[in-house]
Amino acid sequence: MSHTLAQAMAHFAPTLPLAVAYSGGADSTALLLACAEKWPGQVSAIHIHHGLQAAAEDFEQHCRAFCAQLGVPLIVKSVNAHPAPGQSPEDAARRARYEALRSLGHETGSQEAIKNIAIAQHADDQVETLLLALSRGAGLAGLSAMPAHWQRDGIDYHRPLLQVPGTELRRWLHERGVGFVTDPTNSDEHYTRNRIRARLLPVLEAAFPAFRETFARSASHAAQAQEVLTDVAMQDLTLVGQPPIIGVLQTLSRPRQANVLRHWLKTTFQSVPSTAQLEELLRQITACTTRGHQIRIKVGVGFVQRKGRALDWYNP
């Protein structure tokens, strides 16, 4: 069952003080207002200025005015969100946002470091994330979609609205007469996520009215299964060593080899192999039966290579 904003906030119990990532849009406006009313004097807002469109200055001014009206402190952080060659604009903006939030979590001095941040992604965003993962042939990690809570770089991140539809947030704001800004890029169907929102979600709503709840349940099942795979990978990594010894890897089944290698590369080098890269690496490991057998395979932005009895990864 979809939750109302009030139900979501009743279950939301972060450590205070709390910062809310605030763009000025409807979703973050609803979250900021609900948090400020529940914990007066304990909530601040963070606005990330991407500088990617002419309206960005207007967004910032709107955020400043609304936070002043609420009596909520506002931190504005400017970032360079322009994509690198071959990088999607969405990924560049997301990475820039999280880097800005991470930096705020480590600031010292007169500005108290921020350790708890709430993000206003909601039930429709969760469905879009799951559909994107399916379209890319993702594994369990991708099909787990977005967690409600996670930790990174000493910061606790919270998504308390993942069971609340976007229409519910807008209805709540409308009833209260609260305004918000509308990002014109949200209707640009050049972006895949916007096409999903505009074309697929209405069809799913008509065919499967409870799709938000059932999709979220599938994502939860995938997340639980991924936790088991991670536990197994950690145990196997202890067995094969760091760096992994090829002979010991060969004693594992092929799926467990894939699982432990994926875990090793991601956690140690922040490198995620494609399906084709991992399959070739597994093939080479199976074929590695002589001292002279060489392994050198592109993985992510670097290479996995044989180094004596073990595997190594390097970024040239």
N, C-alpha and C positions, 0 to 999 in steps of 0.2 A: 504494500500500500504506500502511495506517495505521502510524504509528510508535508505539513504546513510549516511555515517559517517558525511559528511559535513552538511546535513540537521539536523541530531541529534544535532550536536554542535551548529548550528544556533539557536536552541530552548533552549539550555542549558544555564541557567543564575543563577548560584549559588552565594551565598555570598562569597567574596574573603577575605583572601587567601583560597586556596583549596588544600586538600591533595588527592592524588590518590592512592588507594590500588593497589600495583604493584607486581605481581608475577613473571614477566619476560616472561609470555606467550603472545600469539598473541593478545588476547582481551585487556588485561591491557596495553600492549605496545602501541596499537593503541590509547587507551583512554589517556594515559599519554602524548604521543607525541602531540595529537590534543589539549589537554588542555594547555600544555606548549607553544605551538605556538600561541594559542589564548590569553593567559594571561601570557606573559613572566614576570618572576620575582615574580609571585603570586602563583606559583604551587610548591608543594613538593610531594615526593613519600614515601609510607610506604610499606616496604617488611616484610611479616610475615614469619619467619624461623620456619617451623614446625618440622624439625629434624626427619622426618619419613622415609626418604630414602637417599641413598648414594649421590644422585645427588643434594641434598639440598644445599650443600656448593657451587657447581657450579652455581646453580640458583642465589644464593646471589652475587657471584662474577660478573655474567653477569649483574645483576641489578645495581651493583655499577658502572660498566664500562659504561653502557648506560646512567645512570643519570649524571655521570661526563661529558659524551659527550654532553648531553643536557644542562648542567649547572643547573640541578635541585637538590635541597637538598634531600638526602635520609635518612630515619630513618629505621633501621633494628630492629625488635622486635622478640626475640626468645620466643617460647611458648612450653608448653607440650601438644601435641595434641594426645597423646595415649588414646584410648577409655577405658572407665570404663567397667567392666563386664556387658554384655547385651546392651551396647551402640554401635551404628554403627560407623565405622571410619569416615564416612562423617559428621555425627552429631558432633562427638568429635572435628574434625578439624574446623568445622564452629563455634562452641561455643568458641573454643580457639581463633579464629581470632577476633570475635566480642569483647571478653573480652580484647584482646590486644588493639584493636582500642578504646574501652571505656577507658582504662587506659591512653592512649595518650591524650584523650580529657580532662583528669583531671590533667595532669602534670603541674606543675608550676615551676617557677625559670627561668633559662636561656633558657629552651625550652618552647616556646609559646604553650599554649594548643591548640589542634586541634579541630575545631568546625564544619568544613565542609569536608566531605569525599565522593569521587566519587568511585563507584564500577563498574567494566566493564562487568557485566552480560548483555547478549544480547537477541535477539529474540528467538534463539534456546534454551537458558537456560530457558526462560519463558515458552516455550512449554513443555520442559522436566519437569519443576516444576508442571505445570498443569496436565500432564499425571501421574506423581507420586501421586499427590493429588487424582486423580480419582481412581488410583489403590488401594489406601488405604481407599476408601469410605469417603473421607473428606467432610465436610460441606462447607458452603459459605466462611468461613475464609480461608480454604485451597484452594478452587477453585478460590479465588481472586488472587492466585499466588503471584508474587513479586510486591510491589509498586514501582513506579518511585522515590518517595521521602517519607521519614519518619524520625521521630525524636526518639532518644532513649538516655537516660542519658545525655541530654544536647548537643548531637551531631546531626547535620543534615546529613543524608545519602542520596546520590543521585545515581540513576541508569539511566543515560542519553541514554543508548544504547539499551533499551528494544525493540525498533522497528527496530533495525539494525541486519540483519542476520550475523552469524559468517563468512560466506564466503565473505561477503562484507568487513569485517574488514581485513581478510587475503589478499584479492585482493588489498586493499588500501596500506597495508604494502609492498606487493610484488612490486607494481608500484613505490614505493619510495625506494626500496632496503633496507628495514629495517629488521634486523633479530630478532629472538625471540627464547626462549627456548620451548621445548616440554616436558611436564610432561609425563613420560612413563605410569603412572597409568591411564591417560585419555583413553587409549585403552584397559584397563583391564575390560573385560565384567563380571568380578565377581561383579562389582558395578552396581546396577540397573540403575543409570543415564547413565552410559556408554552403557548399552545394549539398552536403549531407543534411544540414539544418533546414535548408529551403525545400529540398526535393524529397528526401527520404523520410524524415521524421513525420511529416503529415500523412504519408502513406502507411507507415508503421502504426501511427495513432489510429487510423481508420481500420486497419486489419487486425491489430493486436493492442487493444486499449491499455493493457497492463504491461506493455513492453518495457517501460522504464524499470519496473520492479523485477521482471523476469531477467532482463539483461543484466541488471545489477547483481542478481543472485548468481548468474553464470560467472560473472567477473569475480565474485567472492569465492566461488568454488575453484576457479583457476588460481586465485591468489593462495588459497590453502594448499593446493597441489604444488604450487611453486615453492612454498615454504618447505615442503617435504624434500623437493629436489635440491634446494639449497642446503638443507641439513645433510643430505647424502653427499653432496659435492664437498662440503667442508670435511666430512669424514674421509672421503676418498683423497682429498688433497693432502691430508695428514699422512695417508698411506703412500701416495706416489711422490711426495716431497715437493719442495719449492726451491729450484725449478723442478718440474716433473721429470722423473726418471723414465725413459722410454720403455725399458724392459718391464717395469712395474705397471705402467699404463697398459701394456699389452696383456696383462693378466685380467684386466677388467673387461666386461662386456662392451660392445661398441656404444650402446646408449649411455653407459656410465662414463666411458671415455669422453664422449661429446659433452656430457653434463659437467664433468670436472674441468675440462679444458675451457669451456665457456665461462665457468665460474672463475678460474684462475686468471684468464685474460681480462675479464671485466673488473674484478676486485683489485688486481695488482697493477694493471696498466690502463684501466678505463678504456679498453678496446673491445669492441663487440664484433665477432666474426659474422660474415654473411653465411647463409646456409651452404652456398657453393664452396666458400673458403674452408669452412669447418669439415665438410665432406672430403675435400682434397687433403686436408691435414690428417684426418682419420685414415684415409687410404695410404698415405705416406708412412704413418706410424705402423700400420699392418705390414707394409713392405720392408720396413727397416729391420733387416735381419743380419746385416753385415756391418763391420766397422767402417767401411768406406761409404755406406749409404748416406747421401746428403739430403737434408730437409731445409728448404727455404721457401716459405709460402707467404704471400701478402695477406695480412689480417688487419682490418681496420686501416689505420694510418701508418702501420709498421709492418714488420715481418716476424714470423716465427721461424726459427732455424734450429738445426741440431748443433749442440755444443757438447762434445764428448758423449756421455751417456744420457744427457738430459736435453730438454727443449729450452730455448731461450727466446725472448722477444726483444726487438729493438726498433727504435724509430730513427731512420737514417737522417 
